[in-house]
Amino acid sequence: MPFIRFLKTQLRMALLSGIALGVLLALLLLFTGGIGGEVSADIEPSALDGLWALLVLPLLLVVLVLGVSPLAFVLMLLLRRLKLLSD
């Protein structure tokens, strides 16, 4: 696979996943009437935190993409039907 095709595939996946996350967030806000809250954290990074980030962040990204992928697939089909997205 040439690099340009790989890059197009990655960009398409990121775009569709981002749109799917936006749709889910918009629906959540629509049905709940808004979300309020307060988040505070004291972060003191240490040398081992980089190791945890190296292990946990890719896992979280995979879980997030797998969770959103069905909606992203439906959006891809819809955009192709509307001729807004090509192969």
Biopython code that builds the backbone (N, CA, C, O; Angstrom):
import numpy as np
from Bio.PDB.StructureBuilder import StructureBuilder

atoms = [
    (1, "MET", "N", (0.853, -1.176, 0.000)),
    (1, "MET", "CA", (0.000, 0.000, 0.000)),
    (1, "MET", "C", (0.899, 1.239, 0.000)),
    (1, "MET", "O", (1.740, 1.392, 0.885)),
    (2, "PRO", "N", (0.729, 2.103, -0.967)),
    (2, "PRO", "CA", (1.511, 3.341, -0.993)),
    (2, "PRO", "C", (1.143, 4.251, 0.182)),
    (2, "PRO", "O", (0.052, 4.169, 0.745)),
    (3, "PHE", "N", (2.085, 5.110, 0.524)),
    (3, "PHE", "CA", (1.879, 5.984, 1.680)),
    (3, "PHE", "C", (0.682, 6.902, 1.497)),
    (3, "PHE", "O", (-0.058, 7.140, 2.451)),
    (4, "ILE", "N", (0.476, 7.419, 0.300)),
    (4, "ILE", "CA", (-0.623, 8.369, 0.089)),
    (4, "ILE", "C", (-1.971, 7.682, 0.305)),
    (4, "ILE", "O", (-2.900, 8.289, 0.837)),
    (5, "ARG", "N", (-2.079, 6.414, -0.108)),
    (5, "ARG", "CA", (-3.331, 5.674, 0.134)),
    (5, "ARG", "C", (-3.523, 5.423, 1.629)),
    (5, "ARG", "O", (-4.631, 5.552, 2.151)),
    (6, "PHE", "N", (-2.441, 5.067, 2.308)),
    (6, "PHE", "CA", (-2.493, 4.876, 3.757)),
    (6, "PHE", "C", (-2.934, 6.161, 4.448)),
    (6, "PHE", "O", (-3.769, 6.134, 5.352)),
    (7, "LEU", "N", (-2.370, 7.280, 4.020)),
    (7, "LEU", "CA", (-2.711, 8.567, 4.616)),
    (7, "LEU", "C", (-4.182, 8.910, 4.378)),
    (7, "LEU", "O", (-4.859, 9.388, 5.288)),
    (8, "LYS", "N", (-4.677, 8.672, 3.169)),
    (8, "LYS", "CA", (-6.088, 8.927, 2.877)),
    (8, "LYS", "C", (-6.996, 8.057, 3.740)),
    (8, "LYS", "O", (-8.034, 8.517, 4.215)),
    (9, "THR", "N", (-6.606, 6.809, 3.941)),
    (9, "THR", "CA", (-7.397, 5.905, 4.779)),
    (9, "THR", "C", (-7.428, 6.389, 6.220)),
    (9, "THR", "O", (-8.476, 6.368, 6.866)),
    (10, "GLN", "N", (-6.284, 6.821, 6.720)),
    (10, "GLN", "CA", (-6.216, 7.316, 8.093)),
    (10, "GLN", "C", (-7.041, 8.588, 8.263)),
    (10, "GLN", "O", (-7.750, 8.744, 9.257)),
    (11, "LEU", "N", (-6.948, 9.486, 7.301)),
    (11, "LEU", "CA", (-7.717, 10.727, 7.377)),
    (11, "LEU", "C", (-9.214, 10.457, 7.296)),
    (11, "LEU", "O", (-9.998, 11.092, 8.001)),
    (12, "ARG", "N", (-9.611, 9.527, 6.447)),
    (12, "ARG", "CA", (-11.031, 9.172, 6.340)),
    (12, "ARG", "C", (-11.531, 8.590, 7.663)),
    (12, "ARG", "O", (-12.618, 8.940, 8.122)),
    (13, "MET", "N", (-10.744, 7.703, 8.277)),
    (13, "MET", "CA", (-11.132, 7.110, 9.547)),
    (13, "MET", "C", (-11.245, 8.168, 10.637)),
    (13, "MET", "O", (-12.184, 8.148, 11.433)),
    (14, "ALA", "N", (-10.295, 9.085, 10.671)),
    (14, "ALA", "CA", (-10.331, 10.144, 11.681)),
    (14, "ALA", "C", (-11.526, 11.070, 11.464)),
    (14, "ALA", "O", (-12.191, 11.464, 12.422)),
    (15, "LEU", "N", (-11.795, 11.413, 10.216)),
    (15, "LEU", "CA", (-12.923, 12.291, 9.909)),
    (15, "LEU", "C", (-14.247, 11.635, 10.283)),
    (15, "LEU", "O", (-15.078, 12.249, 10.952)),
    (16, "LEU", "N", (-14.444, 10.401, 9.857)),
    (16, "LEU", "CA", (-15.706, 9.721, 10.139)),
    (16, "LEU", "C", (-15.881, 9.445, 11.628)),
    (16, "LEU", "O", (-16.990, 9.563, 12.150)),
    (17, "SER", "N", (-14.807, 9.081, 12.318)),
    (17, "SER", "CA", (-14.902, 8.855, 13.763)),
    (17, "SER", "C", (-15.193, 10.159, 14.497)),
    (17, "SER", "O", (-15.961, 10.172, 15.459)),
    (18, "GLY", "N", (-14.584, 11.255, 14.047)),
    (18, "GLY", "CA", (-14.855, 12.553, 14.663)),
    (18, "GLY", "C", (-16.290, 12.993, 14.470)),
    (18, "GLY", "O", (-16.917, 13.515, 15.392)),
    (19, "ILE", "N", (-16.814, 12.780, 13.261)),
    (19, "ILE", "CA", (-18.215, 13.125, 13.010)),
    (19, "ILE", "C", (-19.126, 12.253, 13.865)),
    (19, "ILE", "O", (-20.104, 12.744, 14.430)),
    (20, "ALA", "N", (-18.812, 10.965, 13.965)),
    (20, "ALA", "CA", (-19.632, 10.055, 14.769)),
    (20, "ALA", "C", (-19.613, 10.459, 16.241)),
    (20, "ALA", "O", (-20.649, 10.426, 16.905)),
    (21, "LEU", "N", (-18.447, 10.837, 16.755)),
    (21, "LEU", "CA", (-18.376, 11.304, 18.144)),
    (21, "LEU", "C", (-19.175, 12.581, 18.333)),
    (21, "LEU", "O", (-19.841, 12.754, 19.353)),
    (22, "GLY", "N", (-19.115, 13.476, 17.357)),
    (22, "GLY", "CA", (-19.900, 14.707, 17.428)),
    (22, "GLY", "C", (-21.391, 14.434, 17.432)),
    (22, "GLY", "O", (-22.141, 15.067, 18.175)),
    (23, "VAL", "N", (-21.827, 13.486, 16.599)),
    (23, "VAL", "CA", (-23.249, 13.118, 16.569)),
    (23, "VAL", "C", (-23.675, 12.530, 17.906)),
    (23, "VAL", "O", (-24.736, 12.875, 18.427)),
    (24, "LEU", "N", (-22.852, 11.642, 18.465)),
    (24, "LEU", "CA", (-23.188, 11.053, 19.762)),
    (24, "LEU", "C", (-23.253, 12.109, 20.858)),
    (24, "LEU", "O", (-24.149, 12.072, 21.701)),
    (25, "LEU", "N", (-22.317, 13.044, 20.854)),
    (25, "LEU", "CA", (-22.324, 14.108, 21.851)),
    (25, "LEU", "C", (-23.534, 15.012, 21.677)),
    (25, "LEU", "O", (-24.158, 15.410, 22.660)),
    (26, "ALA", "N", (-23.873, 15.341, 20.432)),
    (26, "ALA", "CA", (-25.051, 16.180, 20.177)),
    (26, "ALA", "C", (-26.329, 15.486, 20.635)),
    (26, "ALA", "O", (-27.202, 16.123, 21.224)),
    (27, "LEU", "N", (-26.444, 14.185, 20.369)),
    (27, "LEU", "CA", (-27.619, 13.440, 20.825)),
    (27, "LEU", "C", (-27.676, 13.373, 22.345)),
    (27, "LEU", "O", (-28.749, 13.491, 22.937)),
    (28, "LEU", "N", (-26.539, 13.187, 22.967)),
    (28, "LEU", "CA", (-26.484, 13.156, 24.428)),
    (28, "LEU", "C", (-26.935, 14.484, 25.012)),
    (28, "LEU", "O", (-27.713, 14.511, 25.965)),
    (29, "LEU", "N", (-26.454, 15.578, 24.451)),
    (29, "LEU", "CA", (-26.859, 16.898, 24.930)),
    (29, "LEU", "C", (-28.329, 17.173, 24.641)),
    (29, "LEU", "O", (-29.008, 17.822, 25.437)),
    (30, "LEU", "N", (-28.824, 16.684, 23.511)),
    (30, "LEU", "CA", (-30.223, 16.882, 23.160)),
    (30, "LEU", "C", (-31.141, 16.152, 24.135)),
    (30, "LEU", "O", (-32.143, 16.709, 24.583)),
    (31, "PHE", "N", (-30.807, 14.925, 24.459)),
    (31, "PHE", "CA", (-31.681, 14.124, 25.316)),
    (31, "PHE", "C", (-31.534, 14.442, 26.799)),
    (31, "PHE", "O", (-32.485, 14.266, 27.561)),
    (32, "THR", "N", (-30.373, 14.901, 27.218)),
    (32, "THR", "CA", (-30.187, 15.211, 28.636)),
    (32, "THR", "C", (-30.452, 16.674, 28.941)),
    (32, "THR", "O", (-30.569, 17.041, 30.110)),
    (33, "GLY", "N", (-30.548, 17.513, 27.931)),
    (33, "GLY", "CA", (-30.802, 18.929, 28.161)),
    (33, "GLY", "C", (-29.561, 19.689, 28.579)),
    (33, "GLY", "O", (-29.667, 20.828, 29.034)),
    (34, "GLY", "N", (-28.421, 19.109, 28.441)),
    (34, "GLY", "CA", (-27.168, 19.767, 28.803)),
    (34, "GLY", "C", (-26.449, 18.978, 29.877)),
    (34, "GLY", "O", (-27.051, 18.164, 30.578)),
    (35, "ILE", "N", (-25.200, 19.218, 29.994)),
    (35, "ILE", "CA", (-24.390, 18.521, 30.989)),
    (35, "ILE", "C", (-23.627, 19.562, 31.778)),
    (35, "ILE", "O", (-22.976, 20.436, 31.206)),
    (36, "GLY", "N", (-23.708, 19.466, 33.071)),
    (36, "GLY", "CA", (-22.964, 20.376, 33.932)),
    (36, "GLY", "C", (-22.121, 19.573, 34.903)),
    (36, "GLY", "O", (-22.454, 18.438, 35.243)),
    (37, "GLY", "N", (-21.077, 20.145, 35.327)),
    (37, "GLY", "CA", (-20.221, 19.450, 36.272)),
    (37, "GLY", "C", (-18.926, 20.198, 36.466)),
    (37, "GLY", "O", (-18.652, 21.207, 35.815)),
    (38, "GLU", "N", (-18.151, 19.681, 37.368)),
    (38, "GLU", "CA", (-16.860, 20.295, 37.658)),
    (38, "GLU", "C", (-15.821, 19.197, 37.720)),
    (38, "GLU", "O", (-16.019, 18.166, 38.362)),
    (39, "VAL", "N", (-14.719, 19.431, 37.049)),
    (39, "VAL", "CA", (-13.637, 18.470, 37.039)),
    (39, "VAL", "C", (-12.395, 19.169, 37.561)),
    (39, "VAL", "O", (-12.014, 20.236, 37.078)),
    (40, "SER", "N", (-11.777, 18.561, 38.541)),
    (40, "SER", "CA", (-10.517, 19.102, 39.044)),
    (40, "SER", "C", (-9.565, 17.938, 39.263)),
    (40, "SER", "O", (-9.974, 16.849, 39.667)),
    (41, "ALA", "N", (-8.315, 18.177, 38.997)),
    (41, "ALA", "CA", (-7.324, 17.124, 39.149)),
    (41, "ALA", "C", (-5.974, 17.746, 39.462)),
    (41, "ALA", "O", (-5.612, 18.799, 38.937)),
    (42, "ASP", "N", (-5.258, 17.078, 40.312)),
    (42, "ASP", "CA", (-3.871, 17.434, 40.595)),
    (42, "ASP", "C", (-3.001, 16.381, 39.931)),
    (42, "ASP", "O", (-3.011, 15.214, 40.321)),
    (43, "ILE", "N", (-2.260, 16.800, 38.940)),
    (43, "ILE", "CA", (-1.429, 15.857, 38.201)),
    (43, "ILE", "C", (0.027, 16.158, 38.506)),
    (43, "ILE", "O", (0.528, 17.256, 38.266)),
    (44, "GLU", "N", (0.678, 15.155, 39.037)),
    (44, "GLU", "CA", (2.109, 15.256, 39.309)),
    (44, "GLU", "C", (2.795, 14.119, 38.564)),
    (44, "GLU", "O", (2.973, 13.035, 39.119)),
    (45, "PRO", "N", (3.181, 14.353, 37.314)),
    (45, "PRO", "CA", (3.757, 13.265, 36.527)),
    (45, "PRO", "C", (5.103, 12.809, 37.077)),
    (45, "PRO", "O", (5.929, 13.613, 37.512)),
    (46, "SER", "N", (5.294, 11.507, 37.044)),
    (46, "SER", "CA", (6.571, 10.939, 37.453)),
    (46, "SER", "C", (7.161, 10.178, 36.266)),
    (46, "SER", "O", (6.583, 10.157, 35.179)),
    (47, "ALA", "N", (8.289, 9.571, 36.483)),
    (47, "ALA", "CA", (8.964, 8.862, 35.395)),
    (47, "ALA", "C", (8.156, 7.667, 34.904)),
    (47, "ALA", "O", (8.192, 7.354, 33.715)),
    (48, "LEU", "N", (7.434, 6.996, 35.787)),
    (48, "LEU", "CA", (6.661, 5.821, 35.391)),
    (48, "LEU", "C", (5.339, 6.173, 34.712)),
    (48, "LEU", "O", (4.722, 5.309, 34.090)),
    (49, "ASP", "N", (4.898, 7.416, 34.819)),
    (49, "ASP", "CA", (3.644, 7.809, 34.177)),
    (49, "ASP", "C", (3.740, 7.728, 32.656)),
    (49, "ASP", "O", (2.739, 7.483, 31.983)),
    (50, "GLY", "N", (4.917, 7.929, 32.124)),
    (50, "GLY", "CA", (5.100, 7.787, 30.682)),
    (50, "GLY", "C", (4.845, 6.359, 30.230)),
    (50, "GLY", "O", (4.288, 6.132, 29.156)),
    (51, "LEU", "N", (5.251, 5.399, 31.044)),
    (51, "LEU", "CA", (5.004, 3.994, 30.724)),
    (51, "LEU", "C", (3.512, 3.690, 30.738)),
    (51, "LEU", "O", (3.012, 3.004, 29.847)),
    (52, "TRP", "N", (2.797, 4.195, 31.742)),
    (52, "TRP", "CA", (1.351, 3.990, 31.797)),
    (52, "TRP", "C", (0.662, 4.653, 30.611)),
    (52, "TRP", "O", (-0.262, 4.087, 30.027)),
    (53, "ALA", "N", (1.111, 5.843, 30.258)),
    (53, "ALA", "CA", (0.525, 6.531, 29.105)),
    (53, "ALA", "C", (0.792, 5.746, 27.824)),
    (53, "ALA", "O", (-0.070, 5.670, 26.949)),
    (54, "LEU", "N", (1.966, 5.172, 27.717)),
    (54, "LEU", "CA", (2.320, 4.384, 26.537)),
    (54, "LEU", "C", (1.450, 3.141, 26.414)),
    (54, "LEU", "O", (1.145, 2.710, 25.302)),
    (55, "LEU", "N", (1.049, 2.562, 27.532)),
    (55, "LEU", "CA", (0.219, 1.358, 27.515)),
    (55, "LEU", "C", (-1.272, 1.668, 27.450)),
    (55, "LEU", "O", (-2.013, 0.989, 26.740)),
    (56, "VAL", "N", (-1.717, 2.679, 28.180)),
    (56, "VAL", "CA", (-3.150, 2.930, 28.339)),
    (56, "VAL", "C", (-3.727, 3.766, 27.197)),
    (56, "VAL", "O", (-4.833, 3.478, 26.740)),
    (57, "LEU", "N", (-3.029, 4.774, 26.729)),
    (57, "LEU", "CA", (-3.577, 5.643, 25.686)),
    (57, "LEU", "C", (-3.910, 4.898, 24.388)),
    (57, "LEU", "O", (-4.985, 5.127, 23.832)),
    (58, "PRO", "N", (-3.044, 4.023, 23.885)),
    (58, "PRO", "CA", (-3.451, 3.263, 22.688)),
    (58, "PRO", "C", (-4.661, 2.365, 22.944)),
    (58, "PRO", "O", (-5.514, 2.211, 22.070)),
    (59, "LEU", "N", (-4.738, 1.780, 24.120)),
    (59, "LEU", "CA", (-5.887, 0.941, 24.455)),
    (59, "LEU", "C", (-7.171, 1.760, 24.498)),
    (59, "LEU", "O", (-8.204, 1.321, 23.991)),
    (60, "LEU", "N", (-7.116, 2.940, 25.096)),
    (60, "LEU", "CA", (-8.288, 3.812, 25.133)),
    (60, "LEU", "C", (-8.700, 4.252, 23.731)),
    (60, "LEU", "O", (-9.890, 4.322, 23.425)),
    (61, "LEU", "N", (-7.734, 4.544, 22.893)),
    (61, "LEU", "CA", (-8.034, 4.944, 21.518)),
    (61, "LEU", "C", (-8.694, 3.805, 20.748)),
    (61, "LEU", "O", (-9.645, 4.031, 20.000)),
    (62, "VAL", "N", (-8.197, 2.585, 20.924)),
    (62, "VAL", "CA", (-8.795, 1.426, 20.252)),
    (62, "VAL", "C", (-10.221, 1.207, 20.725)),
    (62, "VAL", "O", (-11.109, 0.958, 19.909)),
    (63, "VAL", "N", (-10.456, 1.296, 22.030)),
    (63, "VAL", "CA", (-11.806, 1.121, 22.572)),
    (63, "VAL", "C", (-12.734, 2.211, 22.047)),
    (63, "VAL", "O", (-13.877, 1.930, 21.684)),
    (64, "LEU", "N", (-12.257, 3.440, 22.004)),
    (64, "LEU", "CA", (-13.066, 4.551, 21.505)),
    (64, "LEU", "C", (-13.422, 4.367, 20.030)),
    (64, "LEU", "O", (-14.576, 4.551, 19.642)),
    (65, "VAL", "N", (-12.447, 4.009, 19.218)),
    (65, "VAL", "CA", (-12.698, 3.828, 17.785)),
    (65, "VAL", "C", (-13.615, 2.632, 17.545)),
    (65, "VAL", "O", (-14.499, 2.699, 16.691)),
    (66, "LEU", "N", (-13.421, 1.538, 18.284)),
    (66, "LEU", "CA", (-14.304, 0.385, 18.122)),
    (66, "LEU", "C", (-15.728, 0.702, 18.559)),
    (66, "LEU", "O", (-16.683, 0.198, 17.969)),
    (67, "GLY", "N", (-15.877, 1.519, 19.571)),
    (67, "GLY", "CA", (-17.211, 1.891, 20.025)),
    (67, "GLY", "C", (-17.944, 2.780, 19.044)),
    (67, "GLY", "O", (-19.168, 2.710, 18.932)),
    (68, "VAL", "N", (-17.213, 3.608, 18.339)),
    (68, "VAL", "CA", (-17.819, 4.571, 17.420)),
    (68, "VAL", "C", (-17.881, 4.030, 15.988)),
    (68, "VAL", "O", (-18.586, 4.592, 15.150)),
    (69, "SER", "N", (-17.162, 2.958, 15.701)),
    (69, "SER", "CA", (-17.056, 2.489, 14.320)),
    (69, "SER", "C", (-18.383, 2.095, 13.670)),
    (69, "SER", "O", (-18.524, 2.333, 12.471)),
    (70, "PRO", "N", (-19.362, 1.515, 14.359)),
    (70, "PRO", "CA", (-20.629, 1.240, 13.658)),
    (70, "PRO", "C", (-21.313, 2.509, 13.148)),
    (70, "PRO", "O", (-21.809, 2.538, 12.021)),
    (71, "LEU", "N", (-21.339, 3.548, 13.964)),
    (71, "LEU", "CA", (-21.935, 4.809, 13.526)),
    (71, "LEU", "C", (-21.097, 5.447, 12.420)),
    (71, "LEU", "O", (-21.648, 6.017, 11.478)),
    (72, "ALA", "N", (-19.788, 5.357, 12.525)),
    (72, "ALA", "CA", (-18.918, 5.901, 11.484)),
    (72, "ALA", "C", (-19.137, 5.166, 10.161)),
    (72, "ALA", "O", (-19.083, 5.778, 9.095)),
    (73, "PHE", "N", (-19.382, 3.863, 10.227)),
    (73, "PHE", "CA", (-19.653, 3.089, 9.015)),
    (73, "PHE", "C", (-20.958, 3.538, 8.366)),
    (73, "PHE", "O", (-21.024, 3.700, 7.148)),
    (74, "VAL", "N", (-21.989, 3.740, 9.174)),
    (74, "VAL", "CA", (-23.271, 4.218, 8.651)),
    (74, "VAL", "C", (-23.098, 5.601, 8.028)),
    (74, "VAL", "O", (-23.658, 5.875, 6.966)),
    (75, "LEU", "N", (-22.334, 6.468, 8.673)),
    (75, "LEU", "CA", (-22.075, 7.796, 8.115)),
    (75, "LEU", "C", (-21.317, 7.708, 6.794)),
    (75, "LEU", "O", (-21.591, 8.470, 5.867)),
    (76, "MET", "N", (-20.362, 6.780, 6.707)),
    (76, "MET", "CA", (-19.616, 6.610, 5.467)),
    (76, "MET", "C", (-20.554, 6.185, 4.337)),
    (76, "MET", "O", (-20.475, 6.714, 3.228)),
    (77, "LEU", "N", (-21.442, 5.227, 4.621)),
    (77, "LEU", "CA", (-22.398, 4.797, 3.599)),
    (77, "LEU", "C", (-23.311, 5.943, 3.176)),
    (77, "LEU", "O", (-23.599, 6.111, 1.991)),
    (78, "LEU", "N", (-23.763, 6.726, 4.146)),
    (78, "LEU", "CA", (-24.633, 7.862, 3.840)),
    (78, "LEU", "C", (-23.908, 8.904, 2.995)),
    (78, "LEU", "O", (-24.463, 9.411, 2.021)),
    (79, "LEU", "N", (-22.672, 9.224, 3.364)),
    (79, "LEU", "CA", (-21.898, 10.215, 2.610)),
    (79, "LEU", "C", (-21.575, 9.728, 1.200)),
    (79, "LEU", "O", (-21.546, 10.524, 0.262)),
    (80, "ARG", "N", (-21.333, 8.431, 1.045)),
    (80, "ARG", "CA", (-21.085, 7.890, -0.301)),
    (80, "ARG", "C", (-22.342, 7.960, -1.153)),
    (80, "ARG", "O", (-22.275, 8.269, -2.343)),
    (81, "ARG", "N", (-23.489, 7.672, -0.544)),
    (81, "ARG", "CA", (-24.744, 7.736, -1.288)),
    (81, "ARG", "C", (-25.057, 9.158, -1.728)),
    (81, "ARG", "O", (-25.607, 9.378, -2.807)),
    (82, "LEU", "N", (-24.701, 10.123, -0.884)),
    (82, "LEU", "CA", (-24.925, 11.527, -1.221)),
    (82, "LEU", "C", (-23.815, 12.088, -2.106)),
    (82, "LEU", "O", (-23.827, 13.269, -2.453)),
    (83, "LYS", "N", (-22.857, 11.236, -2.468)),
    (83, "LYS", "CA", (-21.721, 11.612, -3.328)),
    (83, "LYS", "C", (-20.845, 12.692, -2.681)),
    (83, "LYS", "O", (-20.251, 13.513, -3.379)),
    (84, "LEU", "N", (-20.768, 12.687, -1.349)),
    (84, "LEU", "CA", (-19.900, 13.626, -0.642)),
    (84, "LEU", "C", (-18.574, 12.983, -0.257)),
    (84, "LEU", "O", (-17.649, 13.664, 0.185)),
    (85, "LEU", "N", (-18.487, 11.663, -0.428)),
    (85, "LEU", "CA", (-17.274, 10.936, -0.082)),
    (85, "LEU", "C", (-17.006, 9.932, -1.192)),
    (85, "LEU", "O", (-17.911, 9.214, -1.617)),
    (86, "SER", "N", (-15.777, 9.880, -1.657)),
    (86, "SER", "CA", (-15.426, 8.928, -2.716)),
    (86, "SER", "C", (-14.486, 7.876, -2.155)),
    (86, "SER", "O", (-13.985, 7.997, -1.037)),
    (87, "ASP", "N", (-14.255, 6.835, -2.960)),
    (87, "ASP", "CA", (-13.331, 5.776, -2.542)),
    (87, "ASP", "C", (-11.963, 6.268, -2.649)),
    (87, "ASP", "O", (-11.019, 5.538, -2.346)),
]
sb = StructureBuilder()
sb.init_structure("model")
sb.init_model(0)
sb.init_chain("A")
sb.init_seg("    ")
for serial, (resi, resn, name, xyz) in enumerate(atoms, 1):
    if name == "N":
        sb.init_residue(resn, " ", resi, " ")
    sb.init_atom(name, np.array(xyz, "f"), 0.0, 1.0, " ", f" {name:<3s}", serial, name[0])
structure = sb.get_structure()
